[in-house]
Each structure stands twice: as C-alpha cells, then as structure tokens.
Amino acid sequence: MISSHMRLFGAVVALLLGASGPAPAQQLELKLMAPAAPGGGWDQTARSMQQALVAAGIARSVQVTNVPGAGGSVGIAQFVNGAKGDGNQMMVNGFVMVGALAMNKSPVTLDQVTPIARLTEETQVIVVPANSPIKTAQDLAAAVKADIAKVTFAGGSAGGVDHVMAALFAGTVGADAKKINYIPFSGGGESLAAILGGKVTAGISGLSEYEGQIKAGKLRALGVTSAQRLPGVDIPTFKEQGIDLVLANWRSVVAPPGITPEQRKVLSDAVEKMVKSDSWKEILKQKGWDDAYLGGDAFADFLKKEITRVTEVLKSVGLVKS
C-alpha cells in the first residue's frame, strides 16, 4: 500500500510541476494589430489569422485591433513603443508599410520589430467603373500619355504597393511617373466607394478586394500583375497587353522588439502551425491569396532586402528623395 501511495503522490507532484511549466499552445491569448482601417488587406489578413489560429486550436483567443494612419506608420509607432517585450502581441504588415515608412521618414522602422513570417503574396489589379469609356489597359495607357494629370488613381496608403504600381504603370507606358495623380485611402471600403462613384479614373488593389465587384459587373478589370494568367480568372495580364508590369504584394506578421528567443519561438511555431492548418488553407482559397510562407531568419533576410529594393523604386519615381 505504501508503494501505491508513493506512486500516487509522485503522479500528483508531476502533474503539479507540469502545470507550472510552459503553457501549451492552446493557452495562447494573442493580440494582433492591423495597422490600417477595417476592410483592407491588412485587416483581412489579421482577421483571417484570428479565425485560423482559433479554429485550429493553436490559440485560445486572438484579439484584433485596428490602428489606421499613414500606411502603417501610426500603428508601428504604437506597436514598437507600447508592446515592447510582450510575447503575446503581433502586428500584420507588408510591402505597403515598407514604402510608407520610407516616404514618411518615420523615426520608427521595421528594423526595430522582431520578424516572424511572410504569409502571403497577392496579384494586383487595375479596375475602372463598369460604365467607364476605358475598356482596356492600352486605353488607360493612352489616357495617361495624353495628359497624366487628368488620370486619377485610387488605392491604398501613399508609398504602398498600389502607389508604386501606379507610378510603374505610368513609367512603363512612357509617361512621367513623377507626375502621377494618385489619391491614397486608408481603407479598402473608402477607395471602392470613390471608384464606384466615378470620383476617380481607376482603382488599384489586390485582386481579392475587388473580385466580388468585378464578378457582379460593377467594376471592369483592365489587367492583373501576374506573369501568367491566373487559373480560373478571366482577366488578361498586363504583359499580354504589351505592358511589362509584373508585381506581387506580400503580407507578413512581426512581433514587438525586446522579446526573448523563447517568446519568438512560441510565436513562430504558432504561425507555422497556422499556415499548415486546413483552416488557413481554406481561407487562402477563398481570398485568392497565394501561400508565400517564409519563416525565421529567411524572412528576416528577405525583409532587409525588400526594404532596400522598395526604397530604390520609390527614389526612381521621385516618391523618396535620394
């Protein structure tokens, strides 16, 4: 009897010691910032992560907050200064933020965050209202070359992928990219309203944001930025229309500065499990996002190179001074 009591006591002690050890993944209670207004790509990414992390049992809860302003410059400043050392917080970001921080000469930069993973890439599209006289990408190119000031483009924040794409489109077709007439919006809903209302000539965004309106016949897609036609998508590429414009928007997730290697590993492991989950794969399919997962040091290296590349493009079109 004594030995059985001892065995029981040992089991209880082991159970208690285990309870005080590292919390299992299911106990994660995360805060996830989308540094933009509701409706845009970062907001959709954050809420998709929230859905997948909880559905796959990786986290108990995920709280999403929106902090819009200046292409993520407001959000990253709040994140870096307010979440320092907090291993339960992450922030969605991407191509847009790289350009915005360079243009805004932000004192807070992506060098200060802790890289976790690149998640997705998305093909870009240029659209016009269904009743627009502009029918093709070449029609838009002709309008830009005739009088670039009269052609207005709506898109996301200044310096982001939409803005860079407008400038690259102008430059590629032979117009002065530095004179592009670009109107930035902080949320996808606002830019969509401007396009549908005929307040601008054309709109630029990720294909998923406008796909519903394109299918409904409210918007006409002029072209996509993929190198080849997308499977199941009846929209010509710019390349096949004689315009050499290939570009992908990427989105990622980062952690605050000052977290420990152990905290970084917990977050990295959670995101890696998420991207492998059926829940995430189904979301990618629904949204039309391409899986571009890249974790750890490989993502950190990619981020450094991308900051250099995007800054050079912005300098070449006069959006950032040399």
N, C-alpha and C positions, 0 to 999 in steps of 0.2 A: 504493500500500500504506500509505503514511504516513497518508493521509486516512482510510482504513478503520480503521487502528489508533486514530486520534484519535476517530473516531466510536464505536468500541467502548469506549474509555476514558471518553468522555463519558457513554455509556449506563450504565456501571458506577458512575460518580460519581453520576449522577442516581438510580440505584437505591439506593445507599448513603444519599444525602441523604434520599430518600423514606422509608427505613426508620427514620430518626431523627426523623421528623416525627410528627404526631399519629397515635395508634394508630387503626386502623379500628374500626368498631362491633363487628365480630366478636371483637375482642380484649378487650372489656369483661368484667371479672371483678367481679361485684357482690355485695354483702352486703345482705340485705333482712331487716329486723326486723319480726316480727309481735308487737306488744306485748300478747300475750294467750296463753292456753294453747292447745294443739292442739285442733282440732275446731270452733272458732268461725268467725265471718265474716272476721275479720282474717287468721287462719291460712289459711283457704281462699283468700282474695284473694292473699296472699303466695305461696302455692304455685302458684296459677294463673298469677301473673306469672312465676314461675320457669319454669314449663312453657312459656309462650308466648314469653318472651324467648329461650330456648334453641332451641325448635323453629323459630322464625322466623329464626334466625341473627343475632339482634341482639346477643346476649351469648354469650361462650364458656361462662361458668358463672355461676350465681346461687346463693349460699348463704343459706338461710333459717334464722333463729334465733327462738326463742320466748322472750319475757321477760314473763311474766304478772304481774298485780297492779294493783289499784286503778284499773280502767278505762283502763289505759294510762299511768297516772301514773308507775309504776315504769319502764316502757320508755322513755318520752320523756325522763325524767331521765338515764337511762343513755345514750341516743342523743345528747342535746344536749351532755352533758359528755364523752362518750367518743369521739364520731365527728366532733367539730368540725373543719371544714376538709377532711374526707375526701370526695372526689368520687366514690368508688366505693360509697358506702353510701346506702340509702334506708330509710324506715320507712312501713309501711301505717298508716293511722289513719282517723278519720271522725267522724260525729255523736257516737258514744259517748264519744270522748275529750274532745270539747268540753264536754259536761256533767260528766264525771268530774273534769276539771281545775278547773272552777268549784266543784263540791261539795267537793273535797278541798283547796281553797285552795292549789293547787300553786304552789310558787315557780318552777317551770319551766312555761312556757306555749307555746302554738302560735305566739305572736309571735316566738319565738326560732328556729323552724325555717325552712327555705327551701322555700316552696310549689312543688310540681312539677305535680301534676294531680289533679283529681277524676276518678275512674274509673267508678264505677257507682252506681246507685240500686237499692234493693230494697224491694218491698212487704212490710209486716209482717203477721203473722197471730197470732191468739189461738187456742190449742188446749186441749182437755181430754182426759183419757184416754177411750178408746172406751166404757168402762163407766160414765162419769160420768152422773149424773142431769141434768146441764146439757146441753141439746140445742141451744140457740140463743144468740145474743148477747143477746137480750132476757131469757132465763133467767139469764144471768150478771149482767145489769144489775139484775134483781130481787134477786138474792142480795147484790149489792154494796150496794144501797139498804137492804135489810133489816138487814144487820149487816156493815159493811165490814171489821171486824177478823177475821171468820171466813173471809173470802175471801183466800186466799194466791196470789200471782202469782210464778212463777219466770221469770227472764230473765237477761240479761247484767249487766254491772257497774253498780253504783249510779250514777245520774245519766246513764246512757246512753239510747239511743232506746227500749229496752224499758221502762225505768223511767219515762221521760217518757210513754210510751204508756199504761202502767197508770194513771198519775195523770190523764192526759187522758180516758181511758175513764171513770174514776170521776167526774170533774168534769162530763163531758158528760151522764152519765145522772142527775145530780142528787145525787151523794154528795159527801162532804168529801174532796177529793183529798189533803189534808194527812194523812189518816189511813190512806192506802193501805198494805196489808200486803204489802210487796214483798221477795222473797228473791233477792239477787243471786248469780250464779255466774260464775266467771271463764272457764269453757269451756262450749261447747255440749253436749258429752257429759255433763257433770255435771247440767245443768239438765234434759236429756232424761230421764236416769235418775230424777230426782225426780218428773217428770210421770208417766212410765210406772209408777212405783212408787206412785202415789197419795199422795205426800208433800205435794203442793200442789194447789190447786183448778184452776189453769190455768197455761199457759205462754205466753210471748210471745217471738217471734223473727222473723227474716227467713223468708219462706216457704220458701226453698231448704233451710234447715236441718231443717225438719220435714216437707218434702214426701214423702220416702220413707216415713216412719212414717204419714203421712196416707193415702197410697195403699195401704199394707199393712193399713190398717184398725185400727192400734194407737192412733191419735190421731184425734179429731174436730175439724175446723177450724170455729170459730164465725164467723169473718169475716176479711176482709182490708182493709187500709187504703188501697187504691187508690180513685180517684174513680169509676172504672167497673170492671165485671167484667174480669178478666184473660182474654185469649184462651186457650182450651184448659184453663182452670182452673175446676172446678165448685165454687167456694166463693163465697158471697154477700159483697158488700161490707158494711161497717158502715152506710154511708149508706142502702143499700136496705132495711136493717132498722130505719131510723129513728134511727140513732145517728150524729151528724155528726162522724166521726173519720176524717180523711184525713192520712196521714203517710208520708214516704219516708225510709228510712235511706240515707245516702250514705257511700261509702268513697273514700279518696284515698291519695296517696303523696306524701311530703315528703322533702327532703334535709336534711343537717345544717346548722347555722349555719356561717358563715365560709368557704363555698366560693366560688370565683371565678365571675364571669359565664360564663366559658368552660366550667367544670365543670357549671354549672347547665344550659347549653345542651346539652351532651352527654347529660345525664340526661333532660332534657325531650324531646330529639329521639328518644332511645331509647324512652321511654314512648309518644310519639306514633306511632312506627312500630309499637310493640307493639299499640296499640288498633286499628290499621288492618289488622293481620295476620289471616289466616284462622284461625290457632291461637287467638287471643283471641276472635274472633267465635264460634268453636265452643264455647269454654268458657262464654261468656255464655249461649249457647243451652242448654247442659247444666245450668248452675246456676240458670237462671231470673233472671239479673241483667239489669237494663236498662242499656244503654250511656248513660252520662251524662258522657262525656269533656269536660273543661274544663281548658285548659292556661294556662300563663303568668300574665300579670297579671290576666286574667279570673278565674282560680281564686283568686289571692291576694285579690282584691276580694271574691269570694264567701265565702271563709273568714272574713274580718273581719266581714262582715255576719251570717254564721251564728253566730259566737261571741256577738255581741250578741243575736240572736234566741233562741238556746237558753238563754242566761243569764236572759233575761227570762221565758221559760216556766218555768224552774226556780224563779225567785223567786215567780212567781204561784201555784205549788203548794206553796210552803214548803220546797223542797229546797235552796234557796240563800237565805241571809239578805240582805235589801236593804241 
